[in-house]
Amino acid sequence: MTTFAAASDTARVLTLTEYRAVPWVVLEIAGELDLLTAAQVRTWLRETLGDIPAGQLVIDLTQVSFLDLAGLDALLDARRLVESVDGELRIVCPHERLLRLFRLTGLITTLRICQRLEEALV
């Protein structure tokens, strides 16, 4: 398990925790995924994508307290990067307040979104 934590300002800390659940790599995101922190997710993806077996990635948003359009864009970048290596991306999102954003933007049909981590790993 690898954990990265960085503060983009004094109020916002985003924590990225990576672990393997073969054949998947799971990236747990905790904190606010927004304009100020989305670049951290993109950096992780660029640095880690080559180490993901068969490009199978689960991004777990269970501990995300806020998500804006920049955060959604980072998730779309993740999908594009994973698909570029013929991989698969699944998003874990159990929170209705975040799911509403996916519905309003139409991304509920574009991204594979699961309610629970166990569902994403099958």
Legacy VTK file of the C-alpha trace (Angstrom):
# vtk DataFile Version 3.0
C-alpha trace
ASCII
DATASET POLYDATA
POINTS 122 float
0.000 0.000 0.000
1.302 3.402 -0.963
-0.130 6.634 0.406
0.456 10.127 -0.937
-0.819 13.210 0.836
-0.378 16.738 -0.328
-1.885 20.054 0.569
-2.735 22.373 -2.260
-3.489 25.080 0.273
-3.902 25.106 4.046
-7.561 24.082 3.881
-7.415 21.275 1.312
-5.575 18.018 1.655
-6.081 15.189 -0.809
-4.868 11.747 0.150
-4.256 9.074 -2.493
-3.823 5.514 -1.279
-2.897 2.796 -3.751
-3.082 -0.958 -3.226
-3.479 -4.120 -5.267
-6.536 -6.365 -5.297
-5.358 -8.660 -8.094
-5.958 -8.159 -10.945
-7.060 -4.628 -10.005
-5.132 -1.648 -8.728
-7.274 0.377 -6.328
-6.765 4.102 -5.842
-8.586 5.401 -2.783
-9.100 9.145 -2.833
-9.867 10.995 0.412
-10.656 14.680 0.698
-11.852 17.213 -1.843
-11.373 16.378 -5.511
-11.624 19.786 -7.122
-9.818 22.405 -9.181
-7.037 22.696 -6.609
-6.410 18.953 -6.170
-7.330 17.254 -9.467
-3.769 17.652 -10.792
-2.545 15.278 -8.068
-4.774 12.517 -9.454
-3.555 13.184 -12.995
0.076 13.068 -11.828
-0.521 9.762 -10.032
-2.117 8.319 -13.168
0.755 9.352 -15.445
3.353 7.990 -13.019
1.537 4.749 -12.212
-0.338 3.667 -15.333
2.550 1.562 -16.633
2.582 -0.424 -13.390
-1.102 -1.336 -13.563
-1.446 -4.914 -14.850
-3.665 -4.935 -17.931
-4.726 -1.386 -17.086
-7.356 -2.518 -14.581
-8.024 0.388 -12.228
-10.631 1.040 -9.542
-10.927 4.580 -8.208
-12.668 4.580 -4.844
-14.461 7.840 -4.029
-15.937 6.590 -0.737
-13.891 9.111 1.282
-14.301 12.046 -1.115
-16.138 14.870 0.627
-16.454 17.190 -2.387
-16.288 16.755 -6.151
-16.494 19.493 -8.770
-16.199 19.589 -12.561
-12.391 19.642 -12.423
-12.544 16.447 -10.371
-14.918 14.888 -12.893
-12.526 15.880 -15.650
-9.688 14.114 -13.819
-11.839 10.965 -13.699
-12.488 11.262 -17.435
-8.732 11.628 -17.980
-8.293 8.435 -15.976
-10.755 6.659 -18.231
-8.990 7.891 -21.374
-5.575 6.837 -20.066
-6.772 3.405 -18.969
-8.587 2.813 -22.247
-5.453 3.834 -24.179
-3.812 0.646 -22.858
-6.976 -1.429 -23.446
-7.724 -1.425 -19.724
-10.843 -0.928 -17.689
-11.799 1.729 -15.149
-14.392 1.325 -12.433
-15.461 4.041 -9.997
-16.736 3.319 -6.483
-19.177 6.005 -5.382
-21.686 5.240 -2.623
-22.681 8.863 -1.933
-25.922 10.184 -3.371
-24.612 13.771 -3.353
-21.755 12.761 -5.686
-23.901 10.410 -7.771
-26.215 13.341 -8.447
-23.326 15.161 -10.145
-22.628 12.096 -12.306
-26.315 11.991 -13.280
-26.584 15.719 -14.040
-23.532 15.589 -16.317
-24.568 12.365 -18.040
-21.417 10.603 -16.835
-23.494 8.005 -15.013
-23.782 6.251 -18.397
-20.197 6.950 -19.528
-18.318 5.677 -16.471
-18.753 2.290 -14.814
-19.912 3.340 -11.339
-20.359 0.846 -8.522
-21.954 1.403 -5.118
-19.456 -0.772 -3.227
-15.807 -1.742 -3.634
-16.686 -5.444 -3.624
-18.932 -4.868 -6.642
-16.137 -3.100 -8.529
-13.631 -5.895 -7.942
-15.661 -8.663 -9.631
LINES 1 123
122 0 1 2 3 4 5 6 7 8 9 10 11 12 13 14 15 16 17 18 19 20 21 22 23 24 25 26 27 28 29 30 31 32 33 34 35 36 37 38 39 40 41 42 43 44 45 46 47 48 49 50 51 52 53 54 55 56 57 58 59 60 61 62 63 64 65 66 67 68 69 70 71 72 73 74 75 76 77 78 79 80 81 82 83 84 85 86 87 88 89 90 91 92 93 94 95 96 97 98 99 100 101 102 103 104 105 106 107 108 109 110 111 112 113 114 115 116 117 118 119 120 121
